[in-house]
């Protein structure tokens, strides 16, 4: 699953850390999604 976020399993982060309850990876991915959507709306609505 870490590969979906651009991480190389066992190199940047272990699977245990990535999948732990304290992991903020999914929060960061959600924030990135909203940022991308806002940029798209701002640039395409002109």
N, C-alpha and C positions, 0 to 999 in steps of 0.2 A: 504494500500500500504506500510506502514511503516514496516509491518511484513516481507515483502520480503527482507528487508535490515537488518533483525535481530533486529529490534526495536520493543518494546512493546508499542502499541498505548496508548497515554496519560500518559505513565510512564517516558520514557526518553525524549520524545519530543511530543508536541501537533501536531495534524494533520495540523493545520493552519501554524505552523512553518515549518513542513516537506514539505508541498506543496507550500510554498511561493516562489516567484521569487528569493529571496535572499538565498534560500537553496542550499548548496553545496553537498548535498547527492549524486546527480546523477553524479557530476564531480568526486567525490571520488570513486564511483562505477566503473566509466569508467577507472580511473587510476589503480584501483585494477585489472580490467580485463586485461589491457595491461601488468601489472607486472606479472600476472600469466602466460600469453602467453609467455613472454620473458623467464621466468624460465623453462617452458616446452620445449621451443626450445633449451635452453642451456643444459638441462639435457638429452633430447632425441636425440640430434644430435651427441652425443659422441659414 
